[in-house]
Amino acid sequence: MLSKPTRRTALRGAAAAAVVVGFDPAGRAWAVEGDGGPFDEVPPLDGTLLTDDASRAAAADDYGHIVHRTPAAVLRPGSVDDIVAMVRYCRRHGIDVAPRGQGHTTFGQAQVKNGLVIETTPLAGIGPVRDGRVTVGAGVRWSTLAKATLEHGLTPPVFTDYLELSVGGTLSVGGIGGQTHAHGAQVDTVTELEVVTGAGEYVRCSPDRRRDLFDAVRAGLGQCAIVVGATLQLVTAPETVRHFLLPYDDLHTFLADQRRLVEERRFAYVEGQVAADDTGAFRTYVLEATAYGPPAGPEPDDELLLRGLRHDPAGATAETLDYYAFIDRLGPVVEQLKEAGLWDDAHPWLNLLLPGDEAERLAGGILAGLTPADVGPAGVVLLYPLQREELRTPLLKMPRDRVPYLLAVLRTCPPEDTATVDRLLAANRDAYETVRDRGGKQYPVGSVPFGRDDWHDHFGRAWPFLAAARRRYDPDGILVPGQGIF
Ligand SMILES: Cc1cc2nc3c(=O)[nH]c(=O)nc-3n(C[C@H](O)[C@H](O)[C@H](O)COP(=O)(O)OP(=O)(O)OC[C@H]3O[C@@H](n4cnc5c(N)ncnc54)[C@H](O)[C@@H]3O)c2cc1C
């Protein structure tokens, strides 16, 4: 999904940085122009290999601002061929490689100490919308994609709450949102992937072609291949939506009404938030539900949509929104956070998947122990149901329950307050263990200290499949060490 520049550019870092010419296997260091001694020349590239401090420092950070691992170099590819060439080169020298989309995971997942970070942002192509599908480069952000498909009256069926994430990045983790109960995760809406494996092979895979690779890459946390392009299903987009916020004052009723709504598929979108009340206790619940209008659904009828729900009608709100304004409603909030200087806080996030039949007990326990200081001034707590029957991607691990719930404690705190960060990481681990012991999982985009045994346990019956795919497609084990899986 990247057009080739006509002229091959040199391997240049920022203006002041030296030009990288090779890798010295004996000294295990990149060689720059003027270095004597033997080194293996870097292949010619269409793009740029950056070794300047600023580029490497940027790749040693992420949205969490907790973990920092500095790579030796950053590839800004000018073509997919560059990725193939550099993965082969790195494989030959045992150099670890990690693709990086928007760097919005929170615990070093896209970082690689002394290795090569491959930026996917230049993979920015969006192909024609045809037969209800679109093929895009892995670096495209969901906001850009949505705007492009909406020109055809179509939309990806599932969005994450925040649209400025890369397609490759969310397909590597899953991609869950308020439409997931009806359409699965974003990984369930992919029909074909273009990837570069850890062996340096460019491969197309789909349900009918190299199925094992297709299944190993979707929600595969980058362990077998780098996604360079994806073909995604689209659905009819509504022009406007009817958006409801429905307050509840007890967890049991809130969860039961959410479950009812997703089982009945009454709304196109269902999520929910939990906030602290005046005493600081997390027991204010708001169910968020959205119905799509024509041409994606019937004209919304408030009375029908809300029939039988047990929220507090006094605090309920309903508004009609333009579809894009609805899916991007976090965008303006993020701008405010940036202005207030809160976007750069540390984010020791906790994302858990609870078995539905234990959701009240588990969520209740975690929420009871939560204080406003544990969540932070810009933090949010999300709690909403999914439907297992729609979640068909083998490596997106879910509790064995028809209606699992996502509980996300999206914590924020000052990055320099390392004592608080450590305390919250420990709290994440405790919460994870409690949930795991009752059949729950973590959704691995957050900051839960996790060892190899945990990963084995996490993937469960899918572990032999993932391990075999890793041996086959990344035989030297160079891809994405930041996940800590192998
Ligand atoms: C504000 C905010 C809101 C969010 N909301 C949601 C939400 O509603 N639902 C949800 O599901 N998630 C949500 N997330 C989490 C998000 O989906 C993941 O963190 C996702 O990985 C971010 O995409 P990215 O492009 O930043 O990926 P990165 O952080 O750059 O990468 C994530 C991981 O995938 C690997 N990777 C990146 N690109 C590729 C590729 N092309 N091929 C193979 N591996 C790759 C990286 O090496 C890394 O291990 C949110 C995150 C933030 C910061």
PDBQT file of the ligand as one rigid body, heavy atoms in Angstrom, charges set to zero:
ROOT
HETATM    1  C1  LIG A 501      -6.796   6.705  24.001  1.00  0.00    +0.000 C 
HETATM    2  C2  LIG A 501      -6.843   5.239  23.671  1.00  0.00    +0.000 A 
HETATM    3  C3  LIG A 501      -8.056   4.622  23.484  1.00  0.00    +0.000 A 
HETATM    4  C4  LIG A 501      -8.111   3.266  23.180  1.00  0.00    +0.000 A 
HETATM    5  N1  LIG A 501      -9.331   2.693  22.993  1.00  0.00    +0.000 NA
HETATM    6  C5  LIG A 501      -9.419   1.397  22.669  1.00  0.00    +0.000 A 
HETATM    7  C6  LIG A 501     -10.674   0.789  22.433  1.00  0.00    +0.000 A 
HETATM    8  O1  LIG A 501     -11.722   1.419  22.537  1.00  0.00    +0.000 OA
HETATM    9  N2  LIG A 501     -10.684  -0.515  22.077  1.00  0.00    +0.000 N 
HETATM   10  C7  LIG A 501      -9.546  -1.230  21.922  1.00  0.00    +0.000 A 
HETATM   11  O2  LIG A 501      -9.621  -2.394  21.538  1.00  0.00    +0.000 OA
HETATM   12  N3  LIG A 501      -8.339  -0.695  22.164  1.00  0.00    +0.000 NA
HETATM   13  C8  LIG A 501      -8.262   0.599  22.538  1.00  0.00    +0.000 A 
HETATM   14  N4  LIG A 501      -7.034   1.146  22.787  1.00  0.00    +0.000 N 
HETATM   15  C9  LIG A 501      -5.862   0.276  22.754  1.00  0.00    +0.000 C 
HETATM   16  C10 LIG A 501      -5.341   0.168  21.337  1.00  0.00    +0.000 C 
HETATM   17  O3  LIG A 501      -6.226  -0.555  20.514  1.00  0.00    +0.000 OA
HETATM   18  C11 LIG A 501      -4.012  -0.564  21.293  1.00  0.00    +0.000 C 
HETATM   19  O4  LIG A 501      -3.117   0.029  22.157  1.00  0.00    +0.000 OA
HETATM   20  C12 LIG A 501      -3.457  -0.572  19.875  1.00  0.00    +0.000 C 
HETATM   21  O5  LIG A 501      -2.392  -1.493  19.793  1.00  0.00    +0.000 OA
HETATM   22  C13 LIG A 501      -2.950   0.791  19.523  1.00  0.00    +0.000 C 
HETATM   23  O6  LIG A 501      -2.627   0.884  18.162  1.00  0.00    +0.000 OA
HETATM   24  P1  LIG A 501      -1.236   1.535  17.790  1.00  0.00    +0.000 P 
HETATM   25  O7  LIG A 501      -1.270   1.815  16.352  1.00  0.00    +0.000 OA
HETATM   26  O8  LIG A 501      -0.901   2.658  18.680  1.00  0.00    +0.000 OA
HETATM   27  O9  LIG A 501      -0.292   0.276  18.104  1.00  0.00    +0.000 OA
HETATM   28  P2  LIG A 501       1.161   0.261  18.778  1.00  0.00    +0.000 P 
HETATM   29  O10 LIG A 501       1.040   0.652  20.211  1.00  0.00    +0.000 OA
HETATM   30  O11 LIG A 501       2.098   1.007  17.933  1.00  0.00    +0.000 OA
HETATM   31  O12 LIG A 501       1.487  -1.298  18.687  1.00  0.00    +0.000 OA
HETATM   32  C14 LIG A 501       0.809  -2.212  19.493  1.00  0.00    +0.000 C 
HETATM   33  C15 LIG A 501       1.456  -3.589  19.390  1.00  0.00    +0.000 C 
HETATM   34  O13 LIG A 501       1.218  -4.123  18.096  1.00  0.00    +0.000 OA
HETATM   35  C16 LIG A 501       2.440  -4.260  17.389  1.00  0.00    +0.000 C 
HETATM   36  N5  LIG A 501       2.170  -3.731  16.054  1.00  0.00    +0.000 N 
HETATM   37  C17 LIG A 501       1.945  -2.443  15.698  1.00  0.00    +0.000 A 
HETATM   38  N6  LIG A 501       1.726  -2.366  14.378  1.00  0.00    +0.000 NA
HETATM   39  C18 LIG A 501       1.811  -3.615  13.894  1.00  0.00    +0.000 A 
HETATM   40  C19 LIG A 501       1.710  -4.174  12.609  1.00  0.00    +0.000 A 
HETATM   41  N7  LIG A 501       1.465  -3.412  11.545  1.00  0.00    +0.000 N 
HETATM   42  N8  LIG A 501       1.860  -5.513  12.468  1.00  0.00    +0.000 NA
HETATM   43  C20 LIG A 501       2.127  -6.309  13.527  1.00  0.00    +0.000 A 
HETATM   44  N9  LIG A 501       2.246  -5.827  14.782  1.00  0.00    +0.000 NA
HETATM   45  C21 LIG A 501       2.090  -4.492  14.962  1.00  0.00    +0.000 A 
HETATM   46  C22 LIG A 501       3.466  -3.439  18.136  1.00  0.00    +0.000 C 
HETATM   47  O14 LIG A 501       4.791  -3.943  17.985  1.00  0.00    +0.000 OA
HETATM   48  C23 LIG A 501       2.970  -3.571  19.550  1.00  0.00    +0.000 C 
HETATM   49  O15 LIG A 501       3.378  -4.775  20.113  1.00  0.00    +0.000 OA
HETATM   50  C24 LIG A 501      -6.935   2.500  23.087  1.00  0.00    +0.000 A 
HETATM   51  C25 LIG A 501      -5.695   3.115  23.293  1.00  0.00    +0.000 A 
HETATM   52  C26 LIG A 501      -5.648   4.474  23.575  1.00  0.00    +0.000 A 
HETATM   53  C27 LIG A 501      -4.326   5.109  23.823  1.00  0.00    +0.000 C 
ENDROOT
TORSDOF 0
